[in-house]
Amino acid sequence: MQQVRHTTASTFFFARFGTLWRMCMVEHPRRGGYMAPGGHVREERNEPPVDAALREAVEESGFRPRLLPAPLPSGYSHPGVTGPWWTVDMAAGPDGRADVRHLHRDHVFVGVVALPYEPLGTPELPVRWVDRKELQALDAPADTKILGAHLFDVIGAVVRPQSPAAPDDDLAAELLRRQELDQEVRLLPREDRTPEALERWKRIDLENRIWLEQLVEARGWPGISEIGERGAAALWLLAQHSDAVPDFQRHCRDLLADAVLAGEADPRHGALLQDRVRVAEGRPQIFGTQLLLDEAGQLSPASVWDEERLEQRRSEVGLGPMQEYLQACRTTATG
């Protein structure tokens, strides 16, 4: 009797929490433990495995990962394309597709999520982001732990640019020049903020934003390997002060998040810009970086999501304790 076989697709996907990589797992409703998101390919609809992998990831976890091509040997000249890293046959018990034991031909994809606090929607299943150590202690299949452990070893290298951009000293210098103008108007004492000074402030922000729009359209988001740490800080600052065009600022947040993922930007900058965008949208911030004047006229954090874990999130991205940050900002504002 021929073995019953059904096609499935699963996705092992990762996110970077500061410098720490974590893998997304979902709690399986029938098995009771945790698994990588995945499920049956809709063969009756001729659904490609890659479409099934993304559909199941979104449905089960709420995230749509960016799928990665499998790594190629160093020096190989042809670019890889997105596809399964492995295709394996797995024994499966009776389920909704077969009432007898059968095989799943599973297409295993690998991906990343740049903004792990920004799901697309409500997941169907409980979601847990686990680090390498937590994965091994988790109630999860042995094969999942084996593949996950291997992927923890390689994920950082896979998302890192194969050929970092050559340093661009001219671009770095221009960023620093524009940063100096940005700070010059913002650091004026309040008594010196004349109508003329405020008009100059608006003009500098406008000119910087237009210049930044042209830059990222032409070149994407330059990374640290191209413009250095000081240039990268200036680049973030111009995006941070592009509040006048929320769609563009949100686009910068996404580009910066991808750069953080690749190790080409400071996670603190990603956190600050993510909070900035969320507060502008009327949503609770993640890292507590955005301060507003409270009823007593003091700087206080705008609404924060999951305050109990705030200090953990700040520590992961390299931000100091909230109380120290708050005190420093209040001192600067009054000094």
C-alpha positions as CSV (number, residue, x, y, z in Angstrom):
1,M,0.0,0.0,0.0
2,Q,1.4,3.4,-1.0
3,Q,2.4,5.7,1.8
4,V,0.0,8.7,2.1
5,R,2.1,11.9,1.8
6,H,1.0,15.6,2.2
7,T,3.1,18.7,1.5
8,T,3.7,21.1,4.4
9,A,5.8,24.2,4.9
10,S,7.3,25.7,8.0
11,T,9.3,28.8,8.8
12,F,12.1,29.2,11.4
13,F,12.3,32.9,11.8
14,F,14.3,35.1,14.0
15,A,14.4,38.7,15.3
16,R,17.2,40.6,16.9
17,F,16.5,42.0,20.4
18,G,19.4,44.4,20.7
19,T,22.4,42.0,20.3
20,L,20.4,38.9,21.2
21,W,18.8,36.7,18.6
22,R,15.5,35.0,19.4
23,M,13.5,32.5,17.4
24,C,9.7,32.7,17.1
25,M,7.8,29.6,18.3
26,V,4.0,29.0,18.5
27,E,2.2,26.8,21.0
28,H,0.6,23.9,19.1
29,P,-3.1,23.5,19.9
30,R,-3.2,19.7,19.6
31,R,0.3,18.6,20.6
32,G,0.5,21.0,23.5
33,G,4.2,22.0,23.1
34,Y,5.9,24.6,20.9
35,M,6.8,24.4,17.2
36,A,8.0,26.7,14.4
37,P,5.0,28.2,12.6
38,G,3.9,26.0,9.7
39,G,1.2,23.8,8.2
40,H,-0.3,22.1,5.2
41,V,0.2,23.5,1.7
42,R,-3.2,23.9,0.0
43,E,-2.4,21.5,-2.8
44,E,-6.0,21.6,-4.1
45,R,-5.3,25.3,-4.9
46,N,-1.8,24.6,-6.4
47,E,-0.4,26.8,-3.6
48,P,3.4,27.0,-3.8
49,P,5.2,26.0,-0.5
50,V,6.7,29.5,-0.2
51,D,3.2,31.0,-0.1
52,A,2.0,28.5,2.4
53,A,5.0,29.2,4.6
54,L,4.2,32.9,4.7
55,R,0.5,32.4,5.1
56,E,0.9,30.0,8.0
57,A,3.5,32.4,9.6
58,V,1.1,35.3,9.5
59,E,-1.9,33.3,10.6
60,E,-0.2,31.5,13.5
61,S,2.2,34.2,14.8
62,G,0.9,37.5,13.4
63,F,4.3,38.2,11.7
64,R,5.2,38.1,8.0
65,P,9.0,37.3,8.0
66,R,11.3,38.2,5.3
67,L,12.5,34.9,3.9
68,L,16.2,34.4,3.3
69,P,18.0,32.4,0.6
70,A,20.1,29.6,1.9
71,P,23.7,30.5,2.5
72,L,26.2,29.8,-0.3
73,P,29.9,29.2,-0.1
74,S,32.2,32.2,0.4
75,G,33.3,33.5,-3.0
76,Y,30.4,32.0,-5.0
77,S,29.5,34.6,-7.6
78,H,25.8,34.1,-8.2
79,P,23.2,35.5,-5.8
80,G,20.9,33.1,-4.0
81,V,17.1,33.3,-4.3
82,T,14.4,32.6,-1.7
83,G,13.5,29.0,-1.3
84,P,13.4,26.2,1.3
85,W,16.7,25.6,3.0
86,W,15.7,21.9,3.5
87,T,13.0,19.6,2.3
88,V,12.4,16.6,4.6
89,D,10.0,13.7,5.1
90,M,8.4,13.7,8.5
91,A,6.2,10.9,10.0
92,A,2.9,12.4,11.1
93,G,-0.1,11.0,13.0
94,P,-3.7,11.3,11.9
95,D,-4.8,14.9,11.3
96,G,-7.3,16.9,9.4
97,R,-5.8,15.8,6.1
98,A,-5.5,12.1,6.7
99,D,-7.1,9.7,9.2
100,V,-4.1,7.4,9.3
101,R,-0.4,7.8,10.0
102,H,1.3,9.4,7.0
103,L,4.2,11.5,5.8
104,H,4.6,15.2,5.7
105,R,7.0,16.4,3.0
106,D,8.0,19.6,4.8
107,H,9.6,22.5,3.1
108,V,11.7,24.4,5.7
109,F,12.1,28.1,5.2
110,V,14.2,30.5,7.2
111,G,13.5,34.2,7.7
112,V,13.8,37.3,9.9
113,V,11.5,39.9,11.4
114,A,13.0,43.4,11.8
115,L,10.3,44.8,14.2
116,P,9.4,42.0,16.6
117,Y,7.1,44.4,18.6
118,E,5.1,45.2,15.5
119,P,3.0,42.2,14.4
120,L,0.7,42.6,11.4
121,G,-2.3,41.3,13.3
122,T,-3.6,39.1,16.1
123,P,-2.0,35.6,16.0
124,E,-4.1,32.5,16.1
125,L,-1.7,30.8,18.5
126,P,0.3,31.8,21.6
127,V,3.6,33.2,20.5
128,R,6.9,33.0,22.3
129,W,10.3,34.4,21.3
130,V,13.1,32.2,22.6
131,D,16.8,32.5,22.8
132,R,19.2,29.6,22.2
133,K,19.2,28.4,25.8
134,E,15.4,28.7,26.1
135,L,14.9,26.7,23.0
136,Q,16.7,23.7,24.4
137,A,14.6,23.8,27.6
138,L,11.3,24.3,25.7
139,D,8.7,21.6,25.3
140,A,9.4,21.2,21.5
141,P,10.2,18.4,19.1
142,A,13.8,17.2,19.1
143,D,14.1,17.9,15.3
144,T,13.0,21.5,15.9
145,K,15.7,22.0,18.5
146,I,18.4,20.5,16.2
147,L,17.5,22.8,13.3
148,G,17.0,25.8,15.6
149,A,20.4,25.3,17.3
150,H,22.1,25.2,13.9
151,L,20.3,28.3,12.7
152,F,21.3,30.2,15.8
153,D,24.9,29.5,14.8
154,V,24.5,31.0,11.3
155,I,21.7,33.6,11.3
156,G,23.9,36.5,12.2
157,A,26.2,35.8,9.2
158,V,23.3,35.2,6.8
159,V,21.8,38.7,7.4
160,R,25.1,40.5,7.5
161,P,26.1,42.1,4.1
162,Q,28.4,39.8,2.2
163,S,30.3,42.8,0.8
164,P,30.0,45.8,3.2
165,A,29.9,49.1,1.4
166,A,33.1,51.0,1.0
167,P,33.5,54.0,3.3
168,D,32.0,57.2,2.0
169,D,33.8,60.0,3.8
170,D,32.0,62.7,1.8
171,L,28.6,61.4,2.8
172,A,29.6,61.1,6.4
173,A,30.9,64.7,6.4
174,E,27.7,66.0,4.9
175,L,25.6,64.1,7.5
176,L,27.7,65.6,10.3
177,R,27.3,69.1,8.8
178,R,23.5,68.7,8.7
179,Q,23.5,67.3,12.2
180,E,25.3,70.4,13.4
181,L,22.7,72.6,11.9
182,D,19.9,70.5,13.4
183,Q,21.4,70.8,16.9
184,E,22.3,74.4,16.6
185,V,18.7,75.5,16.3
186,R,17.4,73.0,18.8
187,L,19.9,73.9,21.5
188,L,19.1,77.6,21.5
189,P,18.1,78.9,24.9
190,R,14.4,79.6,25.1
191,E,14.9,83.4,25.4
192,D,16.8,83.3,22.1
193,R,14.0,81.5,20.2
194,T,12.8,84.5,18.3
195,P,10.3,84.2,15.4
196,E,13.3,84.5,13.0
197,A,15.1,81.7,14.8
198,L,12.0,79.5,14.8
199,E,11.6,80.1,11.1
200,R,15.2,79.1,10.5
201,W,14.5,75.9,12.6
202,K,11.6,75.0,10.2
203,R,13.7,75.7,7.2
204,I,16.6,73.5,8.3
205,D,14.3,70.6,9.1
206,L,12.6,70.9,5.7
207,E,15.9,71.1,3.9
208,N,17.3,68.1,5.9
209,R,14.2,66.0,5.3
210,I,14.2,66.6,1.5
211,W,17.9,65.8,1.3
212,L,17.3,62.6,3.4
213,E,14.4,61.5,1.2
214,Q,16.6,61.8,-1.9
215,L,19.4,60.0,-0.2
216,V,17.4,56.9,0.9
217,E,15.6,56.8,-2.4
218,A,18.9,56.7,-4.3
219,R,21.0,54.6,-1.9
220,G,18.8,53.0,0.7
221,W,20.0,53.3,4.3
222,P,23.7,53.7,4.5
223,G,25.2,51.5,7.3
224,I,28.0,51.9,9.8
225,S,30.5,50.2,7.4
226,E,29.9,53.0,4.9
227,I,29.5,56.2,7.0
228,G,31.0,55.2,10.4
229,E,29.3,55.4,13.8
230,R,29.1,59.2,13.9
231,G,27.6,59.4,10.5
232,A,25.1,56.7,11.4
233,A,24.1,58.7,14.5
234,A,23.6,61.8,12.3
235,L,21.6,59.8,9.8
236,W,19.3,58.5,12.6
237,L,18.9,62.1,14.0
238,L,17.7,63.5,10.7
239,A,15.0,60.7,10.5
240,Q,14.1,61.3,14.1
241,H,13.3,64.9,13.3
242,S,11.3,64.2,10.1
243,D,8.0,64.3,12.0
244,A,6.4,66.6,9.4
245,V,6.0,63.6,7.0
246,P,4.9,60.6,9.1
247,D,4.9,58.2,6.1
248,F,8.5,59.0,5.4
249,Q,9.5,58.8,9.0
250,R,7.8,55.3,9.2
251,H,9.7,54.3,6.1
252,C,13.0,55.4,7.8
253,R,12.0,53.3,10.8
254,D,11.7,50.2,8.6
255,L,15.0,50.9,6.8
256,L,16.8,51.5,10.1
257,A,15.3,48.3,11.6
258,D,16.7,46.3,8.7
259,A,20.1,47.9,9.2
260,V,20.0,47.0,12.9
261,L,19.2,43.5,12.0
262,A,22.2,43.3,9.7
263,G,24.5,44.8,12.4
264,E,24.9,48.0,10.4
265,A,23.1,50.4,12.8
266,D,22.9,51.0,16.6
267,P,19.9,49.2,18.2
268,R,19.4,52.3,20.4
269,H,18.7,54.4,17.4
270,G,16.2,51.8,16.1
271,A,14.5,51.9,19.5
272,L,14.3,55.7,19.6
273,L,12.8,56.0,16.1
274,Q,10.4,53.1,16.7
275,D,9.1,54.9,19.8
276,R,8.9,58.2,18.0
277,V,6.7,56.7,15.3
278,R,4.4,54.9,17.7
279,V,3.8,58.0,19.9
280,A,3.1,60.0,16.8
281,E,0.5,57.4,15.8
282,G,-1.1,57.5,19.3
283,R,0.2,54.1,20.3
284,P,2.1,53.1,23.5
285,Q,5.8,53.2,23.0
286,I,8.0,50.2,23.5
287,F,11.2,51.5,25.1
288,G,10.1,54.6,27.0
289,T,12.3,57.0,25.1
290,Q,9.7,59.7,24.2
291,L,8.9,62.2,26.9
292,L,6.0,64.7,27.2
293,L,5.2,67.4,29.6
294,D,2.9,66.1,32.3
295,E,0.2,68.0,34.3
296,A,2.9,69.3,36.7
297,G,5.0,70.7,33.7
298,Q,7.6,68.0,34.1
299,L,8.9,65.6,31.4
300,S,7.4,62.2,31.8
301,P,7.2,59.2,29.5
302,A,4.4,58.9,27.0
303,S,2.3,55.8,27.4
304,V,4.4,52.7,27.6
305,W,3.4,49.2,26.5
306,D,4.0,46.4,29.1
307,E,5.7,48.5,31.7
308,E,6.7,45.5,33.8
309,R,9.2,44.5,31.1
310,L,10.3,48.0,30.2
311,E,13.7,47.8,31.8
312,Q,14.5,44.5,30.2
313,R,13.7,45.8,26.8
314,R,15.8,49.0,27.4
315,S,18.7,46.9,28.5
316,E,18.5,44.6,25.5
317,V,19.0,47.5,23.1
318,G,21.7,49.2,25.1
319,L,19.5,51.9,26.8
320,G,20.2,52.7,30.5
321,P,17.7,52.5,33.3
322,M,14.6,54.5,32.8
323,Q,15.0,56.6,36.0
324,E,18.5,57.7,35.0
325,Y,17.3,58.6,31.5
326,L,14.4,60.5,32.9
327,Q,16.6,62.4,35.3
328,A,19.1,63.3,32.6
329,C,16.4,64.6,30.3
330,R,14.8,66.7,33.0
331,T,18.2,68.2,34.0
332,T,18.9,69.1,30.4
333,A,15.5,70.6,29.9
334,T,15.8,72.8,33.0
335,G,19.6,73.6,32.7
